[in-house]
Amino acid sequence: MEHIAGAIKKLIKKRGLEKGINQQKAVEVWGEVVGQKIKEHTEPLEVKFGVLTVKTTSPVWRQELQFQKNKIVKSINKKLIKTTIKDVRFI
């Protein structure tokens, strides 16, 4: 008899749901990746086609995070152990 976790992984892979699950994980790990200070001024909203949309509390934060975007993308993908996020859009 197969362990339930293995069966679920096979089902997820068979149904092509891995990408969507990884994208949701990117939203969930946002605060862990960027740290408490940035987390307090941002809210990850969604991921579509590999682009994570993040709401910021002000234009100043939006500008600052634009400068850190490449580092943030790399950190998220490293945390997920997979290239899931291609870009971050700050609004």
CYANA upper distance limits for C-alpha pairs under 8 A (distance plus 0.5 A):
  2 GLU  CA      6 GLY  CA      7.29
  2 GLU  CA      7 ALA  CA      7.20
  3 HIS  CA      7 ALA  CA      7.02
  4 ILE  CA      8 ILE  CA      6.66
  5 ALA  CA      9 LYS  CA      6.71
  6 GLY  CA     10 LYS  CA      6.74
  7 ALA  CA     11 LEU  CA      6.71
  8 ILE  CA     12 ILE  CA      6.62
  9 LYS  CA     13 LYS  CA      6.68
 10 LYS  CA     14 LYS  CA      6.47
 11 LEU  CA     15 ARG  CA      6.55
 12 ILE  CA     16 GLY  CA      6.65
 12 ILE  CA     17 LEU  CA      5.68
 12 ILE  CA     18 GLU  CA      6.63
 13 LYS  CA     17 LEU  CA      6.71
 13 LYS  CA     18 GLU  CA      6.54
 17 LEU  CA     21 ILE  CA      6.79
 18 GLU  CA     22 ASN  CA      6.61
 19 LYS  CA     23 GLN  CA      6.66
 19 LYS  CA     84 THR  CA      7.83
 20 GLY  CA     24 GLN  CA      6.77
 21 ILE  CA     25 LYS  CA      6.72
 22 ASN  CA     26 ALA  CA      6.86
 22 ASN  CA     80 LEU  CA      7.67
 22 ASN  CA     84 THR  CA      7.05
 23 GLN  CA     27 VAL  CA      7.41
 23 GLN  CA     47 VAL  CA      6.42
 23 GLN  CA     50 GLY  CA      7.74
 23 GLN  CA     84 THR  CA      6.85
 23 GLN  CA     85 ILE  CA      7.84
 24 GLN  CA     28 GLU  CA      6.99
 24 GLN  CA     46 GLU  CA      8.15
 24 GLN  CA     47 VAL  CA      7.66
 25 LYS  CA     29 VAL  CA      6.64
 25 LYS  CA     80 LEU  CA      7.97
 26 ALA  CA     30 TRP  CA      6.69
 26 ALA  CA     47 VAL  CA      8.47
 26 ALA  CA     52 LEU  CA      8.41
 26 ALA  CA     76 ILE  CA      6.99
 26 ALA  CA     80 LEU  CA      7.72
 26 ALA  CA     84 THR  CA      8.33
 26 ALA  CA     85 ILE  CA      8.08
 27 VAL  CA     44 PRO  CA      6.23
 27 VAL  CA     45 LEU  CA      7.69
 27 VAL  CA     46 GLU  CA      7.27
 27 VAL  CA     47 VAL  CA      8.00
 27 VAL  CA     52 LEU  CA      8.15
 29 VAL  CA     33 VAL  CA      6.63
 29 VAL  CA     76 ILE  CA      7.90
 29 VAL  CA     79 LYS  CA      8.38
 30 TRP  CA     34 VAL  CA      6.68
 30 TRP  CA     39 LYS  CA      8.07
 30 TRP  CA     44 PRO  CA      7.41
 30 TRP  CA     76 ILE  CA      7.80
 31 GLY  CA     35 GLY  CA      6.07
 31 GLY  CA     36 GLN  CA      7.02
 31 GLY  CA     38 ILE  CA      8.14
 31 GLY  CA     39 LYS  CA      5.59
 32 GLU  CA     36 GLN  CA      8.16
 33 VAL  CA     72 ILE  CA      7.94
 33 VAL  CA     75 SER  CA      6.92
 33 VAL  CA     76 ILE  CA      6.81
 33 VAL  CA     79 LYS  CA      8.16
 34 VAL  CA     38 ILE  CA      6.52
 34 VAL  CA     39 LYS  CA      7.06
 34 VAL  CA     72 ILE  CA      7.49
 35 GLY  CA     39 LYS  CA      6.53
 36 GLN  CA     40 GLU  CA      6.64
 37 LYS  CA     41 HIS  CA      7.45
 38 ILE  CA     42 THR  CA      6.73
 39 LYS  CA     43 GLU  CA      7.54
 41 HIS  CA     56 THR  CA      6.29
 41 HIS  CA     57 THR  CA      5.77
 41 HIS  CA     58 SER  CA      8.48
 41 HIS  CA     61 TRP  CA      7.77
 42 THR  CA     54 VAL  CA      6.99
 42 THR  CA     55 LYS  CA      5.99
 42 THR  CA     56 THR  CA      4.93
 42 THR  CA     57 THR  CA      6.69
 43 GLU  CA     54 VAL  CA      6.01
 43 GLU  CA     55 LYS  CA      5.54
 43 GLU  CA     56 THR  CA      7.01
 44 PRO  CA     52 LEU  CA      7.75
 44 PRO  CA     53 THR  CA      6.60
 44 PRO  CA     54 VAL  CA      4.73
 44 PRO  CA     55 LYS  CA      6.72
 45 LEU  CA     52 LEU  CA      7.96
 45 LEU  CA     53 THR  CA      6.09
 45 LEU  CA     54 VAL  CA      6.05
 45 LEU  CA     55 LYS  CA      7.33
 46 GLU  CA     52 LEU  CA      6.31
 46 GLU  CA     53 THR  CA      6.01
 46 GLU  CA     54 VAL  CA      8.02
 47 VAL  CA     51 VAL  CA      5.79
 47 VAL  CA     52 LEU  CA      4.85
 47 VAL  CA     53 THR  CA      6.72
 48 LYS  CA     52 LEU  CA      7.25
 50 GLY  CA     84 THR  CA      6.56
 50 GLY  CA     85 ILE  CA      5.18
 50 GLY  CA     86 LYS  CA      5.69
 50 GLY  CA     87 ASP  CA      7.18
 51 VAL  CA     85 ILE  CA      6.46
 51 VAL  CA     86 LYS  CA      6.37
 51 VAL  CA     87 ASP  CA      5.33
 51 VAL  CA     88 VAL  CA      5.97
 51 VAL  CA     89 ARG  CA      7.26
 52 LEU  CA     85 ILE  CA      7.22
 52 LEU  CA     87 ASP  CA      6.87
 52 LEU  CA     88 VAL  CA      5.21
 52 LEU  CA     89 ARG  CA      6.58
 53 THR  CA     88 VAL  CA      6.38
 53 THR  CA     89 ARG  CA      5.24
 53 THR  CA     90 PHE  CA      6.48
 53 THR  CA     91 ILE  CA      7.76
 54 VAL  CA     88 VAL  CA      7.65
 54 VAL  CA     89 ARG  CA      6.63
 54 VAL  CA     90 PHE  CA      5.43
 54 VAL  CA     91 ILE  CA      6.69
 55 LYS  CA     90 PHE  CA      6.35
 55 LYS  CA     91 ILE  CA      5.37
 56 THR  CA     61 TRP  CA      6.75
 56 THR  CA     62 ARG  CA      6.40
 56 THR  CA     90 PHE  CA      7.13
 56 THR  CA     91 ILE  CA      6.55
 57 THR  CA     61 TRP  CA      7.27
 57 THR  CA     62 ARG  CA      8.43
 58 SER  CA     62 ARG  CA      6.88
 59 PRO  CA     63 GLN  CA      6.62
 60 VAL  CA     64 GLU  CA      6.74
 61 TRP  CA     65 LEU  CA      6.54
 62 ARG  CA     66 GLN  CA      6.76
 62 ARG  CA     90 PHE  CA      6.34
 62 ARG  CA     91 ILE  CA      7.36
 63 GLN  CA     67 PHE  CA      7.38
 64 GLU  CA     68 GLN  CA      7.40
 65 LEU  CA     69 LYS  CA      6.43
 65 LEU  CA     90 PHE  CA      8.16
 66 GLN  CA     90 PHE  CA      7.94
 68 GLN  CA     72 ILE  CA      6.70
 69 LYS  CA     73 VAL  CA      6.68
 69 LYS  CA     87 ASP  CA      8.16
 69 LYS  CA     88 VAL  CA      7.03
 70 ASN  CA     74 LYS  CA      6.75
 70 ASN  CA     87 ASP  CA      8.39
 71 LYS  CA     75 SER  CA      6.61
 72 ILE  CA     76 ILE  CA      6.64
 73 VAL  CA     77 ASN  CA      6.74
 73 VAL  CA     85 ILE  CA      6.74
 73 VAL  CA     86 LYS  CA      7.34
 73 VAL  CA     87 ASP  CA      6.95
 73 VAL  CA     88 VAL  CA      7.48
 74 LYS  CA     78 LYS  CA      6.52
 75 SER  CA     79 LYS  CA      6.64
 76 ILE  CA     80 LEU  CA      6.73
 76 ILE  CA     85 ILE  CA      7.79
 77 ASN  CA     81 ILE  CA      6.40
 77 ASN  CA     82 LYS  CA      5.94
 77 ASN  CA     83 THR  CA      5.55
 77 ASN  CA     84 THR  CA      6.52
 77 ASN  CA     85 ILE  CA      6.86
 78 LYS  CA     82 LYS  CA      7.16
 78 LYS  CA     83 THR  CA      8.19
 80 LEU  CA     84 THR  CA      8.11
